[in-house]
Each structure stands twice: as structure tokens, then as C-alpha cells.
């Protein structure tokens, strides 16, 4: 039977299971299998690696080898993959949800760039990995395991759609938050967050700090006030709202590009300004 393991292979996996997700260092594996000859141990390890029941990692602290068990269900995904595909996969796996750039893969694997490109294509076609573009660098792709959710630092979080800052979406959410606070009289952060979630305004889940950023914007715009209550921090409509425009911005001078050059007796002067005269006539 192809999937059957020998007693020495089972012994190696048993030690790996005992050490869990951290894996077991090569020196510790040797110590715990002291009754097994080095040749038998290495044959078992190589066989498990070929069957994809064992993954080989490197401890970044001292570059020592670490072995970790791959459960049978996961091993089926890797059937037919060679040593180089698995090497690339393991480095991508180690990068977590931040992903890894091809340049770093080249450095860590010592493989040529064309070879890495070919291996990545194989892994992508088997839905083992995926490529993600970073909002901070649209021209750079990083690779991570297919099932992982990319880190917010890569996607930009809730405020980015297709790597573009979604100002319209933010404005809609701000208005919804503002209207809710007005209707409620006073509301806490949890109240606003629950309202946004129940109404389904966002397709992506908003964290508490996302909702807080919306509330902060409303406060900075002078639309709401932050008040301290016994039950905690609450938000309400601002007692003195900041007007959208001031009397000065209505005067042509408020938006004049040559305002600093304007003097009563100069070439640019209120006396000769056609816009100022039109405003006075109005």
C-alpha cells in the first residue's frame, strides 16, 4: 500500500507530533531516537519527505534544521510535487499572511529567477499559493498560501477597494455613523459598530479601530462631541457645529490665488478687482 508507513517512519512522526507546530530540531530528534541508527533515521526522514508527510524548515536563530509533521490530508495536496516546488512552498508558508517577494525567494532558495517563476506557476495552478499586490507598491507581487487572508498592511484594510482608496465608501459610512448618533442622542463606539454591522453597509468586516477612525473624522469636522459618562466614552451631536463655510470664504479674497500680492495702491488692488466689485453688487 503506497501510503503505508514503516515503524521507523512512524517513530519519527511520533516525535514530531509530541513537539506540535514548533517542530523538532534535528539534534533533539536524534536524541529522542537514540535507539535508532543514524542510517535508519535518515532513511525514514528522506522517505517521509518524499511522501510529503514531513516538512523541513530552518530555525532562523541558528540555521539549524527543524522537522514538522504534515498530516495525511495535507500531504495529498502535494502529491506529484518535486523537492524544488516544496522548497518554494515552505518558504512561502513561513512568510505567513505578509507574503514573500520573488527576490527574497531567490535569495532564500538559491534558485534562478526563471526557475522560481516556473515553480510559482505550478503552485498557483494547484491553488496552493496566490499572488497579492501591495497597496504600498502596486508593481510588486508577494506570494502567500492560498487559504490565508492577506495582512491589512498589504490590502490597505477596509478603506481600499481593488487597491484604490475608496473615498466614496468612507463618506457613506461617515454619514451613516453621523445619522445614527443624531438619532440615538448619544452612542458609544460599540453602539456605532453594531449598527454598521447589522445594516450591512460594508462587505468587509470593520474592526473597532476602523469604526473609531470614522468617528474621529466626524469629531475633527466638528460634527460630533466626545463626552465622558460613567459607563464610558460616548458621542453626541456637537453643541457648536463648525459651519461648512465661513463669511471670509464667501468673499472673493478668501479663495484668491494672488491674495498676498493685493494692496490698496498696488497693481493688484481691491479698487480694480472685478470679482470684488461683482460681490459688492450682489
C-alpha positions as CSV (number, residue, x, y, z in Angstrom):
1,X,0.0,0.0,0.0
2,X,1.5,3.3,-1.2
3,X,0.5,5.4,1.8
4,X,1.6,2.8,4.5
5,X,4.4,3.9,6.8
6,X,7.2,1.8,8.3
7,X,7.8,1.5,12.0
8,X,10.8,3.8,11.8
9,X,8.8,6.4,9.8
10,X,6.0,6.2,12.5
11,X,8.6,6.7,15.2
12,X,9.9,9.9,13.5
13,X,6.4,11.3,13.1
14,X,5.5,10.5,16.8
15,X,8.4,12.6,18.0
16,X,7.3,15.5,15.6
17,X,3.7,15.2,16.9
18,X,5.0,15.5,20.5
19,X,6.5,18.9,19.7
20,X,3.5,20.2,17.9
21,X,3.6,23.2,15.5
22,X,7.0,24.3,16.6
23,X,8.5,21.2,15.1
24,X,11.5,19.3,16.4
25,X,15.2,20.2,15.9
26,X,17.4,17.7,14.2
27,X,19.6,17.3,17.3
28,X,16.6,16.7,19.5
29,X,15.1,14.2,17.1
30,X,18.4,12.3,17.1
31,X,18.4,12.4,20.9
32,X,14.9,11.1,21.3
33,X,15.5,8.3,18.7
34,X,18.9,7.3,20.2
35,X,17.9,3.7,19.9
36,X,17.7,4.1,16.1
37,X,20.8,4.0,13.9
38,X,21.7,7.2,12.0
39,X,21.2,5.3,8.7
40,X,17.8,4.1,9.7
41,X,16.7,7.5,10.9
42,X,17.9,9.3,7.8
43,X,16.2,6.7,5.5
44,X,13.0,7.3,7.4
45,X,13.3,11.1,7.2
46,X,14.0,11.0,3.4
47,X,11.1,8.6,2.8
48,X,8.7,10.9,4.8
49,X,10.0,13.9,2.9
50,X,9.3,12.2,-0.4
51,X,5.9,11.2,0.7
52,X,5.2,14.8,1.8
53,X,4.5,13.6,5.4
54,X,7.4,15.7,6.7
55,X,8.4,19.2,6.0
56,X,11.9,20.5,6.5
57,X,12.4,24.0,8.0
58,X,15.3,26.2,9.1
59,X,15.4,27.8,12.5
60,X,16.2,31.5,11.8
61,X,18.0,31.8,15.1
62,X,20.8,29.4,14.4
63,X,20.1,28.0,10.9
64,X,19.6,24.5,12.4
65,X,17.2,22.0,10.7
66,X,13.7,21.6,12.1
67,X,11.3,18.8,11.1
68,X,7.5,19.2,11.2
69,X,4.8,16.6,10.5
70,X,2.4,17.1,7.6
71,X,-0.9,15.4,8.2
72,X,-2.1,12.8,5.7
73,X,-4.9,15.1,4.3
74,X,-2.5,17.9,3.6
75,X,0.1,15.5,2.1
76,X,-2.4,14.6,-0.6
77,X,-2.3,18.2,-1.8
78,X,1.4,17.9,-2.5
79,X,1.3,14.7,-4.5
80,X,3.5,14.9,-7.6
81,X,5.4,18.0,-6.4
82,X,9.2,17.8,-6.5
83,X,11.8,18.9,-4.0
84,X,12.1,22.4,-5.5
85,X,8.4,23.0,-5.5
86,X,8.2,22.0,-1.9
87,X,11.2,24.2,-1.0
88,X,9.5,27.3,-2.5
89,X,6.2,26.3,-0.9
90,X,7.8,26.0,2.5
91,X,9.4,29.5,2.3
92,X,6.1,31.0,1.2
93,X,4.4,29.2,4.1
94,X,6.9,30.6,6.6
95,X,6.1,34.2,5.4
96,X,2.6,34.0,6.8
97,X,0.0,36.5,5.7
98,X,2.6,39.1,4.8
99,X,3.8,37.0,1.9
100,X,7.2,36.9,0.3
101,X,8.6,38.7,-2.7
102,X,10.3,36.7,-5.6
103,X,13.6,38.4,-4.9
104,X,13.6,37.1,-1.4
105,X,12.6,33.7,-2.6
106,X,15.5,33.7,-4.9
107,X,17.9,34.6,-2.1
108,X,16.4,32.0,0.3
109,X,16.3,29.1,-2.1
110,X,19.4,29.9,-4.3
111,X,17.3,29.1,-7.3
112,X,17.4,31.1,-10.6
113,X,14.7,33.6,-11.2
114,X,13.2,31.8,-14.3
115,X,13.1,28.6,-12.3
116,X,11.3,30.3,-9.4
117,X,8.8,31.8,-11.9
118,X,8.1,28.3,-13.3
119,X,7.7,26.8,-9.8
120,X,5.4,29.6,-8.7
121,X,3.2,29.0,-11.7
122,X,2.9,25.3,-10.8
123,X,1.9,26.1,-7.2
124,X,-0.6,28.7,-8.3
125,X,-2.3,26.3,-10.8
126,X,-2.8,23.8,-8.0
127,X,-4.3,26.6,-5.7
128,X,-1.6,26.1,-3.1
129,X,-0.5,29.7,-3.2
130,X,-1.7,33.1,-4.5
131,X,-0.2,36.3,-5.6
132,X,-1.2,39.6,-3.9
133,X,-0.4,43.2,-4.9
134,X,0.5,45.5,-2.1
135,X,-1.2,48.9,-1.9
136,X,2.2,50.5,-1.0
137,X,3.8,49.1,-4.2
138,X,1.4,48.1,-6.9
139,X,4.2,46.9,-9.1
140,X,5.4,44.3,-6.6
141,X,3.6,41.0,-6.0
142,X,4.1,38.9,-2.9
143,X,3.1,35.2,-2.6
144,X,1.3,33.5,0.3
145,X,-0.6,30.4,1.0
146,X,-3.9,30.2,-1.0
147,X,-6.1,29.9,2.1
148,X,-4.6,32.9,4.0
149,X,-6.2,36.3,4.4
150,X,-3.6,39.0,3.4
151,X,-2.4,41.3,6.2
152,X,-4.1,44.7,6.3
153,X,-0.7,46.3,5.6
154,X,-0.9,44.7,2.1
155,X,-4.5,45.4,1.3
156,X,-4.9,48.7,3.0
157,X,-7.7,47.4,5.1
158,X,-11.3,48.3,4.8
159,X,-10.8,51.6,3.1
160,X,-9.3,50.2,-0.1
161,X,-11.2,48.6,-3.0
162,X,-9.2,46.9,-5.7
163,X,-6.1,48.6,-4.2
164,X,-7.7,52.1,-4.6
165,X,-8.6,54.4,-1.7
166,X,-12.4,54.3,-1.6
167,X,-13.3,57.9,-0.6
168,X,-17.0,57.5,-1.6
169,X,-17.4,54.4,0.6
170,X,-15.9,56.2,3.5
171,X,-18.2,59.2,3.0
172,X,-21.2,56.9,3.0
173,X,-20.1,55.3,6.2
174,X,-19.3,58.6,7.9
175,X,-22.8,59.9,7.0
176,X,-24.4,56.7,8.3
177,X,-22.5,57.0,11.6
178,X,-23.4,60.6,12.0
179,X,-27.1,60.0,11.4
180,X,-27.1,57.1,13.8
181,X,-25.5,59.3,16.6
182,X,-28.1,62.1,15.9
183,X,-31.0,59.7,16.1
184,X,-29.6,58.0,19.2
185,X,-28.8,61.2,21.0
186,X,-25.7,59.6,22.4
187,X,-23.9,56.5,21.3
188,X,-20.8,54.5,22.2
189,X,-18.2,53.1,19.9
190,X,-19.8,49.6,20.4
191,X,-23.2,51.0,19.5
192,X,-22.0,52.5,16.3
193,X,-20.0,49.4,15.3
194,X,-23.0,47.2,16.0
195,X,-25.2,49.5,13.9
196,X,-22.8,49.4,10.9
197,X,-22.6,45.6,11.2
198,X,-26.3,45.0,11.4
199,X,-27.1,47.3,8.5
200,X,-24.6,45.6,6.3
201,X,-23.0,48.8,4.9
202,X,-19.6,47.1,4.5
203,X,-18.9,43.8,2.7
204,X,-15.7,43.5,4.7
205,X,-15.7,43.2,8.4
206,X,-14.9,46.5,10.1
207,X,-12.8,46.3,13.2
208,X,-13.3,48.6,16.2
209,X,-10.4,50.8,15.2
210,X,-11.9,51.2,11.7
211,X,-15.2,52.5,13.2
212,X,-13.2,54.7,15.6
213,X,-11.5,56.3,12.6
214,X,-14.9,57.2,11.1
215,X,-16.0,58.7,14.5
216,X,-12.7,60.6,14.8
217,X,-13.2,62.2,11.4
218,X,-16.7,63.3,12.4
219,X,-15.2,64.8,15.6
220,X,-12.4,66.6,13.7
221,X,-15.0,68.0,11.3
222,X,-16.8,69.5,14.3
223,X,-20.0,67.4,13.8
224,X,-20.0,65.4,17.0
225,X,-18.6,65.8,20.5
226,X,-16.9,63.3,22.7
227,X,-18.2,63.1,26.3
228,X,-17.3,61.1,29.3
229,X,-20.0,59.2,31.1
230,X,-20.0,56.7,34.0
231,X,-20.4,53.9,31.5
232,X,-17.6,55.1,29.4
233,X,-16.9,57.3,26.4
234,X,-19.9,58.5,24.4
235,X,-20.5,60.6,21.3
236,X,-23.3,63.1,20.6
237,X,-24.1,65.8,18.1
238,X,-21.8,68.8,18.5
239,X,-23.2,71.6,20.6
240,X,-21.4,74.2,18.4
241,X,-21.0,72.7,14.9
242,X,-18.3,74.1,12.6
243,X,-20.0,75.6,9.6
244,X,-19.1,74.3,6.2
245,X,-18.1,77.8,5.1
246,X,-17.2,81.0,6.8
247,X,-18.0,84.6,6.0
248,X,-14.5,85.0,4.8
249,X,-14.6,82.1,2.3
250,X,-17.7,83.8,0.7
251,X,-15.7,86.9,-0.1
252,X,-13.6,86.6,-3.3
253,X,-10.5,87.3,-1.3
254,X,-10.9,84.1,0.6
255,X,-10.0,82.0,-2.5
256,X,-8.0,84.5,-4.5
257,X,-4.7,83.0,-5.7
258,X,-2.9,86.4,-5.6
259,X,-4.3,87.5,-2.2
260,X,-0.8,88.0,-0.8
261,X,0.1,90.4,-3.6
262,X,-3.0,92.5,-3.2
263,X,-2.5,96.1,-1.8
264,X,-4.7,99.2,-1.9
265,X,-2.2,101.1,-4.1
266,X,-0.6,98.2,-6.0
267,X,-1.2,96.8,-9.5
268,X,-3.4,94.2,-7.8
269,X,-5.8,96.1,-5.7
270,X,-9.4,95.8,-4.3
271,X,-10.1,99.1,-6.1
272,X,-9.6,97.5,-9.5
273,X,-10.7,93.9,-8.7
274,X,-13.7,93.0,-10.9
275,X,-14.6,90.0,-8.7
276,X,-14.7,92.1,-5.6
277,X,-16.9,94.6,-7.3
278,X,-19.3,91.9,-8.5
279,X,-19.5,90.5,-5.0
280,X,-20.3,94.0,-3.6
281,X,-23.0,94.4,-6.3
282,X,-24.5,91.1,-5.4
